[in-house]
Amino acid sequence: MKLTLAFCVNVLLFVALFIAQPSLAQEQLKLFLVRHAEKVDQSQQSALTELGERRALAIAEILEPEPLKYIYSTPFNRTMLTAEPAADFHQLSVAQYDGNTLQEFAEQLRQLEGVALVVGHSNTTPILVNHLVGTDFQSLDENIYDRVYVVTIDGEGIAQLEMRFTEPRTP
């Protein structure tokens, strides 16, 4: 009798673990989406200003405690330079994405698990957030550089948005 009861309990535990396993395997996704830091000029290959370099470091500091697994940037110098301090700290390479295909990129991001940084532009970052969360953000004013959109997507695909900011704050 004891052997049969122990066997039944073990079978029930195995079934419970098997049923629960898909939800355990689906890790939460946490995305940090930022606009590139302050740029020297309007050229496509613009470097960052001194303030921009400090802001890129501030973004990396926000991400230091995070188990960052992925970093994405458009191919422009200013976005790559913004991503560089976080990539160096976490010893990751920066993958490039096309800012003209944001809906497709949002779907690609939704397939990830873990933590990612995405560096874009005033006219791509808020729109990418819209695709991920369902918000209705417009392009950022050219003077705004301090926004950090933190999008968390749970195992069931439900997205939540938290706003953070880097210093110095911009208008």
PyMOL commands that set and color helices and strands:
alter all, ss='L'
color gray80, all
select helices_A, chain A and resi 2-25+50-63+77-90+102-110+125-133
alter helices_A, ss='H'
color red, helices_A
select strands_A, chain A and resi 29-35+68-73+95-96+114-120+147-153+159-165
alter strands_A, ss='S'
color yellow, strands_A
deselect
rebuild
show_as cartoon
